[in-house]
Amino acid sequence: AATAPGKKITARLKRTLPVRGPQAPTLSELMRWYCLNTNTHGCRRIVVSRGRLRRLLWILLTLSAVGLILWQCAELLMNYYSASVSVTVQFQKLPFPAVTICNINPYKYSAMKEYLSELDKETKKALETFYGFSEGKSKVRRSVDDWNSTGSDFFQQIPLLKVEDFARTATELHSGQKRKIEGSVFHKDSSIVNSGDSNDIIGFQLCDANNSSECALYTFSSGVNAIQEWYKLHYMNIMAQIPLETKEKLSYSADDLLLTCFFDGLSCDKRHFTRFHHPLHGNCYTFNSGENGTVLSTSTGGSEYGLQVVLYIDEADYNPFLVTSTGAKIIVHDQDEYPFIEDIGTEIETAAATSIGMHFTRSRKLSKPYSDCTETGADIPVENLYNKSYSLQICLHSCFQKAMVDSCGCAQYAQPLPAGAEYCNYKKNPNWMYCYYRLHEKFVKEQLGCQQICKDACSFKEWALTTSIAQWPSTVSEDWMLRVLSWDKGQKLNKKLNKTDLANLMVFYKDLNERFISENPANTLVILLSNFGGQLGLWMSCSVVCVIEIVEVFFIDSLSIVMRRQWQRAKKWWSQRGSSGRAPPAERQGQENPACVDEDLPTFTTALRLPLPQDGPLPRTPPPNYSTLRLETAFTEQLPDTLELGQH
Amino acid sequence: MNLKKYLVRALHRLQKGPGYTYKELLVWYCDNTNTHGPKRIIKEGPKKKLIWFFLTLLFASLVFWQWGILINTYLSYNVTSSLSIGFKTMKFPAVTICNANPFKYSEVRPLLQELDRLIEAALERILQPTPGNSTDDVSPPLNLELWNQIPLVLIDEHDKDHPVILDIFETNQTAGGNEMLGTAGGNQHSEDYETMGNDTCSHQGSDNCTYRNFTSAAQAVTEWYILQSTSILSKVPLHERIRMGYQAEDMILACLYGAEPCNYKNFTQIYHPDHGNCYIFNWGMDEEALNSSNPGAEFGLKLILDISQQDYIPYLSSAAGARLMLHQQKSFPFLKDQGIYAMAGTETSIGVLVDELERMGYPYSDCTMNGSDVPVKNLYSQYNTSYSIQACLRSCFQNHMVEICGCGHYLFPLPEGVNYCNNEDNPGWAYCYSSLRSSIKQRQICIDSCKETCNDTQYKMTISMADWPSEASEDWIFHILSYERDMSTNVTLDRNGIIKLNIYFQEYNYRTISESAATTIVWLLSSLGGQFGFWMGGSVLCLIEFGEIIIDSLWITIINVIGWCKGLKQRRARAAHTNLGFQHEGAVPRAQALPPEPGTPPPNYDSLRVQPPAALGPDSDAD
């Protein structure tokens, strides 16, 4: 009872919408019909043309048109994900970038004495041993005397060595004894410089603490580099053990660094600066960091309306081994960008006015599938250790730090700490230096996979800087300027300032034009389809309708004809076989199942059974829908017109 | 007669539609149209007919939707940029050279004498030298008139609510009577912190005073000095100011352009309010601009300058050096914005890359070609220079200044009939100026009313420096240059004044970003055609066909309406007959009087296609 209405509906549908077979009984007829009736040009020509040559020519032309269409459309598809670049310039009030200023020397040397005295002594001793240099006889004598009593073991573990290259023996700093060097030699400096000429190379050896046969020797062609690198290694070791608060105290305060400040025609002071502790540069101060929620902006370009600061660089308090240049480092960056001072900072000279004109450019790339960049960094499997928005630099540093924690068990000093890790120091991780150098080497050679994982950010802001320097203070104004600045610094500082301790810095917008370079998709779907249409139309006057036609004729109809023929053949074969007396095959059963037949609604399975010529020859009447008739009427319709024209 | 005949013919032509009824017309249209879908509708069996009908509808709506998108895209006037980079022979940029110090101190000293003595005395007071060694007791008494207009004060902000204001010369303390404006500079944590301020009152003796305060005395002194000296110098006539500045022959010692020698006469003098006399090379005002067709320092401009640092005004500018700027021909150099410094005692090499941006004007982007459509009067046009955004902003400011304060600021050109501000004629100008300068609203108005230029050219500079002259060559270089300049055998130059400049094109000297319209009318048409062709295989002719069909159907409607009207009339007439049965006699002759309804089937209207050609109307000759 439940199936009754359904059956009724199907029966009705069949009655009202009868299924007809393909337009022609045989394949060749179908093709002919198609060619005469299709909307595309070309096919008709093939059928209509007289003469073999002409027909062949038309076939060739049609085929080449089809080929061209396919080629061009493929080309269009391949170029779909291309981007066009547009540059817009907008003149407007611009947000002033954050300006981070650091003293090149990270910590006050005088305050660091208690932590570094041993290391310094060691360094001085090395200088004396290898180069015969001593800055004051008495001092060095004392340090040499002291050494035996205070020398801690980790200096001994990684001593500076003087290497005789050919003999592969090294003179050790302390014992002065020669020893054989094992392990591979790394020329840290350069592979281009042939160090064979110089009689001695200086370097240091790092060994795996667990397996002392695993050693790497780092050599340098110049002692300057060797000593600095060696010093830095030990320095990081020491600094890693000092807590952050203490380090902040050891470094410069805002009052120490900033003498005067002037922004946009108004005075500013240290409250406009945010402290930011950089592991290698100590306390840095960021102007306009946006920390309190407001970002200053500039509505007038020019040097008077930017940031003008006078910095106090206390040259006397510099660490002699760690930093060898004097001045400050600044970096102009976006508020939510991490300042990579050590990588991309600009150095500021003392006793000079450095004027930095900025030009603002904002760029935006299209992310996938146009290019391989990341919008927020969320899709990068590297945890962002910095509390700032994603950048390639951040990703690389984080990736390295992660690898460091994974393989060495502790974190490198120059980068922020991942959760649950702590900085490497020699007491807890005696092996870390060797591990670090090995890892760093791998990182540089792109063996850690960081460079592959990290992608560049899709949008970035750039401040192009034009730096120029003038003498400051000028000879005639020097006198009063220094006096007044000393007064500014405060009466407690009783000495008059020296001009080599001062640096004047001006950071300003050259113009308020913001250049915005953005990529836009060159193609949209609409344009792609238009281009398809243009190609199809140009070569064959084809459209989607033609495509549907082709699908209908070439796939559905011709398939049905082929199937019908196969069916007939099978039937014939079966009837011959059946006469010899055999069991019916399974498919026959399926076809004869009345339920199946009923449910089979529209397409070719029913169409298959339509003609069912039992054994008679093919010339059964073609399906009624088949319209050679139409064609004829079409011709007769045209006839009068031509006749009409002929008459006149 | 002829006309009537023609009209009748035309009517016939129009009437000669493809069918009598809508159905006939539609079938005819579907059968004969060049668009691909409709033909299928009538040619297929009933089920496929339905499918094709919906497909055609779907495609037609798709076409219209996409056309909408395309037209929208066109109307948004997008641009694409193309970048070209390379080397070509280009106009060498105009090079403006100024001294960081505007006037020779030896020349302006008489004017600034009072001021200098004041500032020196003030500094003595501030810095509190030990009372014993005051040596200048014998100096003549200070003229406090200048001082009283804008005094320097010390502001003690230990107590935030009641800052103590201490005039440097009068030691009486006026506690917080005046209103405080500006950023509070003091810090409560520091023990003995004092800020400096200068006090600008709107009018002498009035209570409306503003303290601009500075956290640094150095800044306060400089700003104060600039205010005062501006007021003094604005009274000096222009030719006198030019005389007091640096002369070309004193400043430009040597010049070489490519292989050709040049000298100070090749420079155009211009008086720049910030920097005094400036000299422009290759400005292109009088003669053709020079081209440079080779990259490298050998083919650029080489200059040796002397800035004579000994003659600087000590309090006015603390930085010493030459100020230079590269800019386009016939544009005004805005040195404070785009200028760079060159340091004394060095050789500065500047490699130039011309970074051009060529934009399309309205409606593609909101920029101006020559500034004529900007509502701000360009005051820099008196220098015969072209429009630039900086010129517009400064003109805008000066116009505001004139409007509000009644006088023009010394740093900007004057509109007609207005004088520069000075303390005597406009005692309140400093107050007016500083409030206007810090007004954000005023700046925003100017930013909104000025437009950037469509062709933006920037000179990207790669600057490098080296010490010059070297110690070994120092001697003879100074000797020769001194001899050439002063005709004396004594060395009149030194390291603190001499500057060497090399300005040249880099290997790639241009980078041009030019815009072109992303969507042109050709693009629009081809995209429209592409869409129509893609979905329906149609073209403009198909649209015309469609229009024709609409006209035809209108005709059918009209004919039907006429027929219906006539039928109605007839029926009414008949109804009248039936109602008024007794009026038979009267009705019959009336019916005869009427024409025997000749128009009911339009006789000429042809379903001619079916008829033999002989039956064709006589109007077919129009074909």
Boltz contact constraints between the chains, C-beta under 6 A:
constraints:
  - contact:
      token1: [A, 17]
      token2: [B, 46]
      max_distance: 6.0
  - contact:
      token1: [A, 17]
      token2: [B, 47]
      max_distance: 6.0
  - contact:
      token1: [A, 20]
      token2: [B, 45]
      max_distance: 6.0
  - contact:
      token1: [A, 39]
      token2: [B, 36]
      max_distance: 6.0
  - contact:
      token1: [A, 39]
      token2: [B, 537]
      max_distance: 6.0
  - contact:
      token1: [A, 84]
      token2: [B, 80]
      max_distance: 6.0
  - contact:
      token1: [A, 85]
      token2: [B, 81]
      max_distance: 6.0
  - contact:
      token1: [A, 86]
      token2: [B, 79]
      max_distance: 6.0
  - contact:
      token1: [A, 86]
      token2: [B, 81]
      max_distance: 6.0
  - contact:
      token1: [A, 87]
      token2: [B, 81]
      max_distance: 6.0
  - contact:
      token1: [A, 87]
      token2: [B, 513]
      max_distance: 6.0
  - contact:
      token1: [A, 91]
      token2: [B, 389]
      max_distance: 6.0
  - contact:
      token1: [A, 91]
      token2: [B, 452]
      max_distance: 6.0
  - contact:
      token1: [A, 260]
      token2: [B, 216]
      max_distance: 6.0
  - contact:
      token1: [A, 260]
      token2: [B, 218]
      max_distance: 6.0
  - contact:
      token1: [A, 260]
      token2: [B, 219]
      max_distance: 6.0
  - contact:
      token1: [A, 262]
      token2: [B, 219]
      max_distance: 6.0
  - contact:
      token1: [A, 266]
      token2: [B, 183]
      max_distance: 6.0
  - contact:
      token1: [A, 267]
      token2: [B, 183]
      max_distance: 6.0
  - contact:
      token1: [A, 267]
      token2: [B, 185]
      max_distance: 6.0
  - contact:
      token1: [A, 267]
      token2: [B, 214]
      max_distance: 6.0
  - contact:
      token1: [A, 267]
      token2: [B, 215]
      max_distance: 6.0
  - contact:
      token1: [A, 269]
      token2: [B, 215]
      max_distance: 6.0
  - contact:
      token1: [A, 299]
      token2: [B, 443]
      max_distance: 6.0
  - contact:
      token1: [A, 301]
      token2: [B, 337]
      max_distance: 6.0
  - contact:
      token1: [A, 302]
      token2: [B, 336]
      max_distance: 6.0
  - contact:
      token1: [A, 302]
      token2: [B, 337]
      max_distance: 6.0
  - contact:
      token1: [A, 303]
      token2: [B, 336]
      max_distance: 6.0
  - contact:
      token1: [A, 353]
      token2: [B, 319]
      max_distance: 6.0
  - contact:
      token1: [A, 355]
      token2: [B, 341]
      max_distance: 6.0
  - contact:
      token1: [A, 468]
      token2: [B, 340]
      max_distance: 6.0
  - contact:
      token1: [A, 468]
      token2: [B, 341]
      max_distance: 6.0
  - contact:
      token1: [A, 468]
      token2: [B, 463]
      max_distance: 6.0
  - contact:
      token1: [A, 469]
      token2: [B, 343]
      max_distance: 6.0
  - contact:
      token1: [A, 470]
      token2: [B, 319]
      max_distance: 6.0
  - contact:
      token1: [A, 470]
      token2: [B, 321]
      max_distance: 6.0
  - contact:
      token1: [A, 470]
      token2: [B, 341]
      max_distance: 6.0
  - contact:
      token1: [A, 470]
      token2: [B, 343]
      max_distance: 6.0
  - contact:
      token1: [A, 471]
      token2: [B, 320]
      max_distance: 6.0
  - contact:
      token1: [A, 471]
      token2: [B, 321]
      max_distance: 6.0
  - contact:
      token1: [A, 471]
      token2: [B, 343]
      max_distance: 6.0
  - contact:
      token1: [A, 471]
      token2: [B, 344]
      max_distance: 6.0
  - contact:
      token1: [A, 472]
      token2: [B, 319]
      max_distance: 6.0
  - contact:
      token1: [A, 473]
      token2: [B, 318]
      max_distance: 6.0
  - contact:
      token1: [A, 474]
      token2: [B, 309]
      max_distance: 6.0
  - contact:
      token1: [A, 474]
      token2: [B, 312]
      max_distance: 6.0
  - contact:
      token1: [A, 474]
      token2: [B, 320]
      max_distance: 6.0
  - contact:
      token1: [A, 475]
      token2: [B, 309]
      max_distance: 6.0
  - contact:
      token1: [A, 475]
      token2: [B, 496]
      max_distance: 6.0
  - contact:
      token1: [A, 476]
      token2: [B, 312]
      max_distance: 6.0
  - contact:
      token1: [A, 476]
      token2: [B, 314]
      max_distance: 6.0
  - contact:
      token1: [A, 477]
      token2: [B, 314]
      max_distance: 6.0
  - contact:
      token1: [A, 477]
      token2: [B, 318]
      max_distance: 6.0
  - contact:
      token1: [A, 481]
      token2: [B, 318]
      max_distance: 6.0
  - contact:
      token1: [A, 483]
      token2: [B, 127]
      max_distance: 6.0
  - contact:
      token1: [A, 484]
      token2: [B, 217]
      max_distance: 6.0
  - contact:
      token1: [A, 484]
      token2: [B, 218]
      max_distance: 6.0
  - contact:
      token1: [A, 485]
      token2: [B, 218]
      max_distance: 6.0
  - contact:
      token1: [A, 487]
      token2: [B, 127]
      max_distance: 6.0
  - contact:
      token1: [A, 487]
      token2: [B, 217]
      max_distance: 6.0
  - contact:
      token1: [A, 488]
      token2: [B, 216]
      max_distance: 6.0
  - contact:
      token1: [A, 488]
      token2: [B, 217]
      max_distance: 6.0
  - contact:
      token1: [A, 510]
      token2: [B, 337]
      max_distance: 6.0
  - contact:
      token1: [A, 510]
      token2: [B, 338]
      max_distance: 6.0
  - contact:
      token1: [A, 526]
      token2: [B, 66]
      max_distance: 6.0
  - contact:
      token1: [A, 526]
      token2: [B, 69]
      max_distance: 6.0
  - contact:
      token1: [A, 529]
      token2: [B, 534]
      max_distance: 6.0
  - contact:
      token1: [A, 530]
      token2: [B, 527]
      max_distance: 6.0
  - contact:
      token1: [A, 530]
      token2: [B, 530]
      max_distance: 6.0
  - contact:
      token1: [A, 530]
      token2: [B, 531]
      max_distance: 6.0
  - contact:
      token1: [A, 531]
      token2: [B, 530]
      max_distance: 6.0
  - contact:
      token1: [A, 532]
      token2: [B, 534]
      max_distance: 6.0
  - contact:
      token1: [A, 533]
      token2: [B, 530]
      max_distance: 6.0
  - contact:
      token1: [A, 533]
      token2: [B, 531]
      max_distance: 6.0
  - contact:
      token1: [A, 533]
      token2: [B, 533]
      max_distance: 6.0
  - contact:
      token1: [A, 533]
      token2: [B, 534]
      max_distance: 6.0
  - contact:
      token1: [A, 534]
      token2: [B, 530]
      max_distance: 6.0
  - contact:
      token1: [A, 537]
      token2: [B, 533]
      max_distance: 6.0
  - contact:
      token1: [A, 543]
      token2: [B, 36]
      max_distance: 6.0
  - contact:
      token1: [A, 543]
      token2: [B, 533]
      max_distance: 6.0
  - contact:
      token1: [A, 543]
      token2: [B, 534]
      max_distance: 6.0
  - contact:
      token1: [A, 543]
      token2: [B, 536]
      max_distance: 6.0
  - contact:
      token1: [A, 543]
      token2: [B, 537]
      max_distance: 6.0
  - contact:
      token1: [A, 544]
      token2: [B, 535]
      max_distance: 6.0
  - contact:
      token1: [A, 545]
      token2: [B, 36]
      max_distance: 6.0
  - contact:
      token1: [A, 545]
      token2: [B, 37]
      max_distance: 6.0
  - contact:
      token1: [A, 625]
      token2: [B, 45]
      max_distance: 6.0
  - contact:
      token1: [A, 637]
      token2: [B, 609]
      max_distance: 6.0
  - contact:
      token1: [A, 640]
      token2: [B, 613]
      max_distance: 6.0
  - contact:
      token1: [A, 643]
      token2: [B, 613]
      max_distance: 6.0
  - contact:
      token1: [A, 644]
      token2: [B, 613]
      max_distance: 6.0
